[in-house]
Amino acid sequence: MLKATPLGRHLAEFQAHPEVRGAPKLNGVGCQQFVACVLRERPGYHHRFSDLQDFVEIVALSISVSLVATAAATVISLPIGTVLAICSFRGRRLIVVLINALFGLPPVVVGLVLYLALSRSGPLGFLALLFTPTAMVIAQTILAIPIITALVHRASERAWARYGDELITDGATRWQAVPQILMIVRADLVTAILAGFGRTVSEVGAVILVGGNIRGLTRTMTTTIALQTSQGDLSLALALGAVLVGISISISATVFALAGRARTAGSDEV
């Protein structure tokens, strides 16, 4: 049965080789020689396997870091955006303007500030987080918070203008109305979260500064594309680029579908 398989044929050819012919059995050294013989007949085997392994690790790390960062930003942004929409207090307008101004926050600046804070001489150097996935999560969270907060604020503000009086009439306080408003704008919340995820998964500047682009530890899709392109190795860069494009198209299609559903629901209520 073994001789009928490719491995059996390679084993038969190996045992017939002049250097090992007449050996009583294939011992440990012979096995090593046989494996080396098989692999030599497959040029580029190790290289292809290493590229595939790197590809899987890079995609998995990128998505996991972006998901954690988006989740953390969502937990922070949902209550802030809703409170800014329904509560009146001194400085609220200034905070809203500031959040919208940070909508296009330069990633390299965020990475630089975070790098200085997490370096050994920085105020947070004792945490030893620099060049770790945790530092990347922190950087991406900071970048996603203004986007999610601004979108949640706009959606909550519209919902409060429409349903706020009804909620107050029913006896709810402004603080008690926060979860109700979030339920009303849940489709817009998904859109905001997806926009935040799109921001985090496509990030490169801040991630390189605080992550270091270390192979097997902090190398993401965007940083790998930049590195491989600069080295002239485009195969892995193009494959990762295709994954990023697929993610971007999926997010855009989902947002478009949710926006259409929200408009349909609004017209039905009217």
C-alpha positions as CSV (number, residue, x, y, z in Angstrom):
1,M,0.0,0.0,0.0
2,L,2.8,2.4,0.9
3,K,4.5,1.9,-2.5
4,A,1.3,3.1,-4.3
5,T,1.5,6.5,-2.5
6,P,3.9,9.4,-3.5
7,L,5.6,9.0,-0.2
8,G,6.1,5.3,-0.8
9,R,7.6,5.9,-4.2
10,H,10.0,8.5,-2.8
11,L,11.0,6.0,-0.1
12,A,11.6,3.3,-2.7
13,E,13.8,5.7,-4.7
14,F,15.6,6.7,-1.6
15,Q,16.4,3.1,-0.5
16,A,17.6,2.3,-4.1
17,H,20.1,5.2,-3.9
18,P,23.7,4.1,-4.0
19,E,24.6,5.8,-0.8
20,V,21.9,3.9,1.3
21,R,21.5,0.7,-0.8
22,G,21.8,-2.4,1.3
23,A,20.9,-0.7,4.6
24,P,19.0,-3.1,6.8
25,K,16.4,-0.6,7.8
26,L,15.6,3.1,7.6
27,N,16.9,4.3,11.0
28,G,16.6,7.8,12.4
29,V,19.5,9.2,10.4
30,G,18.1,7.5,7.3
31,C,14.7,9.1,7.9
32,Q,16.3,12.5,8.1
33,Q,18.1,11.9,4.8
34,F,14.9,10.7,3.2
35,V,13.0,13.8,4.3
36,A,15.8,16.0,3.0
37,C,15.6,14.1,-0.3
38,V,11.9,14.6,-0.6
39,L,12.1,18.3,0.2
40,R,14.9,18.8,-2.3
41,E,12.6,17.5,-5.0
42,R,10.2,20.3,-4.0
43,P,12.1,23.6,-4.5
44,G,10.6,26.4,-2.5
45,Y,8.7,24.1,-0.2
46,H,9.9,25.7,3.0
47,H,9.5,29.2,1.5
48,R,5.9,28.6,0.4
49,F,5.0,27.1,3.8
50,S,6.6,30.0,5.7
51,D,4.8,32.5,3.5
52,L,1.4,30.8,4.2
53,Q,2.1,30.6,7.9
54,D,3.1,34.3,8.0
55,F,0.0,35.2,6.0
56,V,-2.3,33.4,8.4
57,E,-0.6,34.9,11.5
58,I,-0.6,38.4,10.1
59,V,-4.3,38.3,9.1
60,A,-5.3,36.8,12.5
61,L,-3.3,39.3,14.5
62,S,-4.6,42.3,12.4
63,I,-8.3,41.3,12.8
64,S,-8.0,40.3,16.5
65,V,-6.2,43.6,17.4
66,S,-8.7,45.7,15.4
67,L,-11.7,43.8,17.0
68,V,-10.4,44.4,20.5
69,A,-9.7,48.0,19.8
70,T,-13.1,48.6,18.2
71,A,-14.8,46.9,21.1
72,A,-13.0,49.1,23.6
73,A,-13.7,52.2,21.6
74,T,-17.4,51.2,21.4
75,V,-17.7,50.8,25.2
76,I,-16.3,54.2,25.7
77,S,-18.0,56.0,22.8
78,L,-21.6,54.9,23.1
79,P,-22.4,56.5,26.5
80,I,-20.3,59.6,25.7
81,G,-22.0,60.2,22.3
82,T,-25.5,59.7,23.8
83,V,-25.0,61.8,26.9
84,L,-23.6,64.6,24.7
85,A,-26.8,64.4,22.6
86,I,-29.4,64.5,25.4
87,C,-27.8,66.2,28.4
88,S,-27.1,69.9,28.7
89,F,-24.1,71.1,30.7
90,R,-21.3,73.7,30.6
91,G,-18.7,73.0,27.9
92,R,-20.9,70.4,26.0
93,R,-20.7,72.4,22.8
94,L,-16.9,72.6,23.1
95,I,-16.6,68.9,23.6
96,V,-18.8,68.2,20.5
97,V,-16.6,70.5,18.4
98,L,-13.5,68.9,19.7
99,I,-14.7,65.3,19.0
100,N,-15.6,66.2,15.4
101,A,-12.3,68.0,15.0
102,L,-10.5,64.8,16.1
103,F,-12.5,62.8,13.5
104,G,-9.5,63.1,11.2
105,L,-6.8,62.8,13.9
106,P,-3.4,62.1,12.2
107,P,-2.4,58.5,13.1
108,V,1.3,59.3,13.1
109,V,0.8,62.0,15.7
110,V,-1.1,59.6,17.9
111,G,1.6,57.0,17.5
112,L,4.3,59.5,18.3
113,V,2.6,60.7,21.5
114,L,1.9,57.1,22.6
115,Y,5.4,56.1,21.8
116,L,6.8,58.9,24.0
117,A,4.4,57.9,26.8
118,L,5.2,54.2,26.7
119,S,8.9,54.4,26.2
120,R,11.2,53.6,29.1
121,S,11.8,57.3,29.8
122,G,8.1,58.1,29.5
123,P,5.5,58.4,32.2
124,L,4.0,54.9,31.4
125,G,7.3,53.2,30.6
126,F,7.0,51.1,33.8
127,L,4.1,49.2,32.1
128,A,6.5,47.8,29.4
129,L,3.8,47.9,26.7
130,L,5.9,49.4,23.9
131,F,6.2,47.1,20.9
132,T,3.4,44.8,22.0
133,P,-0.1,44.1,20.6
134,T,-1.5,45.9,23.7
135,A,0.1,49.1,22.6
136,M,-1.3,48.6,19.1
137,V,-4.8,48.1,20.6
138,I,-4.4,51.4,22.6
139,A,-3.4,53.3,19.6
140,Q,-6.2,52.0,17.5
141,T,-8.7,52.6,20.3
142,I,-7.7,56.2,20.5
143,L,-8.2,56.6,16.7
144,A,-11.6,55.0,16.7
145,I,-13.1,56.8,19.7
146,P,-13.7,60.1,17.9
147,I,-15.3,58.4,14.8
148,I,-17.7,56.3,16.8
149,T,-18.5,59.0,19.3
150,A,-19.3,61.6,16.6
151,L,-21.5,59.2,14.6
152,V,-23.4,58.1,17.8
153,H,-23.8,61.7,18.9
154,R,-25.4,62.7,15.5
155,A,-27.8,59.7,15.5
156,S,-28.7,60.2,19.2
157,E,-29.3,63.9,18.7
158,R,-31.8,63.2,15.9
159,A,-33.6,60.6,18.0
160,W,-33.7,62.8,21.0
161,A,-35.2,65.7,19.0
162,R,-37.9,63.3,17.8
163,Y,-38.6,61.1,20.9
164,G,-37.2,63.1,23.8
165,D,-40.4,64.8,24.8
166,E,-42.3,61.5,24.8
167,L,-39.7,59.8,27.0
168,I,-39.8,62.8,29.5
169,T,-43.6,62.7,29.5
170,D,-43.5,59.0,30.3
171,G,-41.5,59.9,33.5
172,A,-38.0,59.0,32.3
173,T,-35.1,61.2,33.3
174,R,-32.4,62.1,30.8
175,W,-30.1,59.5,32.2
176,Q,-32.8,56.9,32.1
177,A,-33.5,57.8,28.5
178,V,-29.9,56.9,27.4
179,P,-30.6,53.1,26.9
180,Q,-33.9,53.9,25.2
181,I,-32.2,56.3,22.7
182,L,-29.5,53.7,22.0
183,M,-32.2,51.1,21.2
184,I,-33.9,53.5,18.8
185,V,-30.7,54.3,16.9
186,R,-29.3,50.7,17.0
187,A,-28.9,50.5,13.2
188,D,-26.9,53.7,13.3
189,L,-24.8,52.3,16.1
190,V,-23.8,49.3,13.9
191,T,-22.8,51.7,11.2
192,A,-20.7,53.7,13.7
193,I,-19.0,50.5,15.0
194,L,-18.3,49.3,11.5
195,A,-16.8,52.7,10.6
196,G,-14.6,52.4,13.7
197,F,-13.5,48.9,12.7
198,G,-12.6,50.2,9.2
199,R,-10.5,52.9,10.8
200,T,-8.6,50.4,13.0
201,V,-8.0,47.6,10.5
202,S,-6.6,50.0,7.9
203,E,-4.3,51.8,10.3
204,V,-0.5,51.8,9.6
205,G,1.2,54.9,11.0
206,A,0.5,54.6,14.7
207,V,0.8,50.8,14.6
208,I,4.3,50.9,13.2
209,L,5.5,53.4,15.8
210,V,4.1,51.6,18.9
211,G,4.2,48.1,17.5
212,G,7.6,48.1,15.8
213,N,6.4,45.7,13.0
214,I,8.1,42.7,14.7
215,R,7.6,39.5,12.8
216,G,5.4,37.0,14.6
217,L,4.5,39.5,17.3
218,T,3.3,42.9,16.1
219,R,3.3,42.6,12.3
220,T,-0.1,43.5,10.8
221,M,-1.5,43.5,7.3
222,T,-0.9,47.2,6.6
223,T,2.6,47.2,8.1
224,T,3.5,44.1,6.1
225,I,2.2,45.6,2.9
226,A,4.4,48.6,3.4
227,L,7.5,46.5,4.3
228,Q,7.1,43.9,1.5
229,T,6.5,46.6,-1.1
230,S,9.7,48.5,0.0
231,Q,11.6,45.2,-0.3
232,G,10.2,44.5,-3.7
233,D,8.4,41.3,-2.6
234,L,4.9,41.9,-3.9
235,S,3.3,38.5,-3.6
236,L,2.5,38.6,0.1
237,A,1.7,42.3,-0.2
238,L,-0.8,41.8,-2.9
239,A,-2.4,38.9,-1.0
240,L,-2.8,41.0,2.1
241,G,-4.0,43.9,0.0
242,A,-6.8,41.7,-1.4
243,V,-7.9,40.8,2.1
244,L,-8.0,44.4,3.1
245,V,-10.0,45.3,0.0
246,G,-12.4,42.5,0.8
247,I,-12.9,43.8,4.3
248,S,-13.4,47.3,3.1
249,I,-16.0,46.2,0.5
250,S,-17.8,44.1,3.1
251,I,-17.9,47.0,5.6
252,S,-19.2,49.5,2.9
253,A,-21.9,47.0,1.7
254,T,-23.0,46.4,5.3
255,V,-23.2,50.1,6.1
256,F,-25.1,50.8,2.8
257,A,-27.6,48.0,3.6
258,L,-28.1,49.2,7.2
259,A,-28.6,52.8,6.0
260,G,-31.2,51.7,3.5
261,R,-33.0,49.7,6.2
262,A,-33.0,52.7,8.6
263,R,-34.4,55.0,5.9
264,T,-37.1,52.4,5.2
265,A,-38.0,52.0,8.9
266,G,-38.2,55.8,9.2
267,S,-40.5,56.2,6.3
268,D,-42.7,53.4,7.7
269,E,-43.0,55.2,11.0
270,V,-44.0,58.4,9.3
